[in-house]
Amino acid sequence: MQAKRANALSAADLATIIQQLDFGSTLSEQLISELASSAVVLDLRRRRFVYRAGDPADSLYAIVHGTIKLCRIDHDTEREAVIDILSEGSLFGESALYSTAGRRENSAVAYANSRLLRIPSGDFQKGMAEDHRLHDYTFRLIGQRLEQAERRLADFALNAIPARLDRLLADFSDRYGVPDRGGVLIDIPLPHREIASIVGSTRESVTVRLNAMRREGTIEFVNRRILVKRPESLVREISLASKVANPA
């Protein structure tokens, strides 16, 4: 059955969408109805901006389907630093809850054709005050993203490119991995330039390392995706790299 256009969705449709999202699955029908009354569905084509740095931070977004890239773009050089790639079910734009300036620091871009649910931050905050489950979910989300940022900072300071790449593939295998006969398929497209931006390297260096991993039998390339053939070997390599970088 063909999906309804965003402007054709009813309040009941929006409530169903919220109920199926990670943060909405445990909420009361009343709160879901309240959030649905102010929510808006957006359909974005690939490479369209959800918001840019400097835009008002006045809403949170949930990915109904598709993939969103969070990034920071240098104003002068237009160089891009990828912060994360988020998949279906993810909530983002949470800076709207705590930004003192009321403006976005980062940008969000559709990494693939995507459908999003936009909820005004004031209504979301009201829901957090009414239901501890929404409060706890959001608190954990912010904490997890802070921990992720701290790990990446430590990774940049302590580890060389191969170890950073191993950690990224292990992380994405866990978050986006689909079991496959040959291992675990990271089920999002990962161009080498995007990987390079995440691990703080160049596309050429990443390509050399990935090709070496393919020759070693650790990974394989499948339709612009990466199949991790031996996920346990990545964990072992990360552990060894940490011991070398931080001897007792």
Buried (B, 14 or more C-beta within 10 A) or exposed (E): EEEEEBEEBEEEBBBBBBBEBBBBEEBEEEBBBBBBEBBBBBBBEEEEEBBEBEBEBBBBBBBBBBBBBBBBBEEEEEEBEBBBBBBBBBBBBBBBBEBEEEBBEBBBBBBBBBBBBBBBBEBBBBBBEBBEBBBEBBEEBBEEBEEEEEEBEEBEEBBEBBBBBBBBBBBBBEBBBEEBEEBBBBBBBBEBEBBBBBBEBBBEBBBBBBEEBBEEEBBBEEEEBBBBBBBEBBBEBBEEBBEEBEEE
